[in-house]
Amino acid sequence: MLRYLGVRKQYSGQIALDGVDLDCPEGRTSVLIGPSGCGKSTLLRLAAGLIRPDRGGVWFEGAPLAANNLRAARLRMGYMIQEGGLFPHLSVRGNVELMARELGWPAERRRARFSELAELVRLPARLWERYPLELSGGQRQRAALMRALMLDPDLILLDEPLGALDPIIRVELQRELAAIFARLHKTVLMVTHDLAEAVFFGDRLVLMRAGCVVQQGSAQALLQSPAEAFVADFVNAQRAPQRLLAEAAEHMRPADV
Amino acid sequence: MALGLTLLVLSLAVAAEPAANPSLSVGSKKFTESVILGEALTLLLADGGFQVAHRAGLGGTRILWGALRSGEIDAYPEYTGTLLREILAERALPDLGALRAALAEQGIRMSAPLGFENTYALAVTEATGARLGLETISDLRAHPDLRLGFSSEFLDRGDGWPGLKVRYRLPQTRVQGLDHDLAYRGLATGRIDVTVVYTTDAEIERYGLRLLDDDRGYFDDYQAVLLYRADLAERAPGAAVLLRRFEGLISEPVMASLNGRVKLDGISEHQAAVELLQERLGLAVEAETVGFWQRLWQRTAEHLGLVAVSLSAAILVAVPLGIVAARRPRLGQVLLGVTGVLQTVPSLALFVFLIPLLGIGWPPSVAALFVYSLLPILRNTHAGLIDIPRPIRESADVIGLTPNARLRLVELPLAARAILAGIKTSAVLNVGTATLAALIGAGGYGQPILTGIRLDDVGLIMQGAVPAAGLALAFQGLFEFGEHWVVPRGLRLRPATAGPQD
């Protein structure tokens, strides 16, 4: 689905990615995690085609991303960022339907898809014609998720999607998002700095440091048998690693069944 | 590309000139005497059956001379001293015969002197003169603290202050430039001590001024003559003969009294010209009376025309340039720099620069206003686009919008408020700057303002200044109203107050 092969990236002399090889298998949620500056956001931005690798390549559905196929690839991706990235001059409906309208979908098809998604993300009808400034943070992220899902993408890219929310809303949305992804069986690549969130979402965690992948695998594997000292340090630096472990075990069980 | 667009606008401006094409055109400088003479010439030609227009009160010798050379005007009153010392100064011509020949080389004819001399003289108030015992210009040497106020033309021209200072070795350093017509007020209120006057100015008597004797013979003869184009003979047979009826016709007292009629008695230059023709040529020309409202309407139409055309052209050019500037930062810096520099060119200088290319009147005025309108629109378009947060721009890219669709659906709507604000700024500036277009014969509200300054008539100034201010306010209001249509509703909202978080 999405593969990184020997990807190197520098920003003004600073190495952001130092030869990363990574696979995001189809239908699963991969979570990039690591301290800030480790290169996790760079990986996500490479997948979205917002930047290009200095060396190596990003392969999407069997073809390397390049200028000539970038737009076609993007139409098969959904993208959601911390503050939602909603266009402030358009209503929720305007935001969600914008690209479908550009692609010439008939109005009925757009409306039907919109209603379906609104139900999926539980966005009440009274908010559909509101503008982003009239919405709460949680409502905005629901709308942003609708926009990301509108064209029924194969790959969903999430950059700290819940990072700007207060803790209560955050936990609530975490549950819902995880349920939605499980139900849709989409390939998801997500960036977070919060290990609890990573554990919650990820059946595959990718731990990064200084432009390199340090360890990848299930949450349990990372928490129980860290590959090197850094992984253990990172895990221990998070709050209550024991509780995380328990949560991870609980979270993994239904998926394993 | 910017150059191409600019040329396009210039050519549009030329093509769109609304005035019917009069077969003859008379010019005059922006002081009373010149306007009276120009008006009298115009009436005389019209009486002789010619279709003729008067470009009254053009702003400066260079503008008139250029307009005459290029055929924008066919005739205007000039002074021999100005021709010898200013216009053809580099030729160092010895006498009028040589001057006549030099003019002929350029396709310009000069009439015989009209009969009066209007030379420069330095003037002080009678009180100052008596207190300091000033009789001659040489006497000024003993008083280095005197404050001098001269018209900016006199300050610059070859036969003006620079030469005078050298000839008399004058020590004064407090020299300021101000409008000729304001200099009398400056003297009367004691803001300046010495100014330069024309010897036929009616104010000399009115303000009780003492003229200082030119004891070193610095100032030239400034005999009034008419200049006209040599090709007048073919284009308008008989016109030159009519013009030459003024030769030797107007004595100094006659001219001074006509100036006084206008400046002190408050009759119009048109009326004074009618009187001149009646008294000296026995010609009964009917004085035209244009009603206040009709004149106001005409000026409003002229002013609005200038603003509307130049502003529309500026929008069409500056918004796309702003988009280019936002897309290509380095080119953007160049574009912003160039328009910024253009903005700093003084308007009169820009007018004078444009006259050889576009003549006088409408085309150079529109072109100059166009140039001045570019920067605010360009800068705001650029800033409006640059200020769009990166996540928004990137979201537009990643959802699959092409660059053009991104611009149309996301960036321009988000920048709409800034762009509109830039256009509003340009419009308001434009309304103000357009009053200067009267200096090069494009009419508008500037016409009564200039005349009012010349005649020291506050009422007349108000006739231009008040509607101009009104127009500026109207534009401001129009654009604020327009915001509701142009700026998307989602951008006019205040952020949501803390509501239920669901």
Chai-1 contact restraints between the chains, C-beta under 6 A:
chainA,res_idxA,chainB,res_idxB,connection_type,confidence,min_distance_angstrom,max_distance_angstrom,comment,restraint_id
A,A48,B,V398,contact,1.0,0.0,6.0,A-B,restraint_1
A,L50,B,E394,contact,1.0,0.0,6.0,A-B,restraint_2
A,R71,B,G400,contact,1.0,0.0,6.0,A-B,restraint_3
A,R74,B,V398,contact,1.0,0.0,6.0,A-B,restraint_4
A,R74,B,G400,contact,1.0,0.0,6.0,A-B,restraint_5
A,L75,B,G400,contact,1.0,0.0,6.0,A-B,restraint_6
A,Y79,B,V398,contact,1.0,0.0,6.0,A-B,restraint_7
A,I81,B,P391,contact,1.0,0.0,6.0,A-B,restraint_8
A,G85,B,P391,contact,1.0,0.0,6.0,A-B,restraint_9
A,G85,B,S395,contact,1.0,0.0,6.0,A-B,restraint_10
A,F87,B,V410,contact,1.0,0.0,6.0,A-B,restraint_11
A,P88,B,G490,contact,1.0,0.0,6.0,A-B,restraint_12
A,P88,B,L491,contact,1.0,0.0,6.0,A-B,restraint_13
A,H89,B,P413,contact,1.0,0.0,6.0,A-B,restraint_14
A,H89,B,L414,contact,1.0,0.0,6.0,A-B,restraint_15
A,H89,B,P488,contact,1.0,0.0,6.0,A-B,restraint_16
A,H89,B,G490,contact,1.0,0.0,6.0,A-B,restraint_17
A,H89,B,L491,contact,1.0,0.0,6.0,A-B,restraint_18
A,M99,B,I399,contact,1.0,0.0,6.0,A-B,restraint_19
A,M99,B,G400,contact,1.0,0.0,6.0,A-B,restraint_20
A,E102,B,A405,contact,1.0,0.0,6.0,A-B,restraint_21
A,Y131,B,G490,contact,1.0,0.0,6.0,A-B,restraint_22
A,Y131,B,L493,contact,1.0,0.0,6.0,A-B,restraint_23
A,L133,B,L493,contact,1.0,0.0,6.0,A-B,restraint_24
A,L133,B,P495,contact,1.0,0.0,6.0,A-B,restraint_25
A,E134,B,A496,contact,1.0,0.0,6.0,A-B,restraint_26
A,S136,B,Q501,contact,1.0,0.0,6.0,A-B,restraint_27
A,G138,B,Q501,contact,1.0,0.0,6.0,A-B,restraint_28
A,I169,B,Q501,contact,1.0,0.0,6.0,A-B,restraint_29
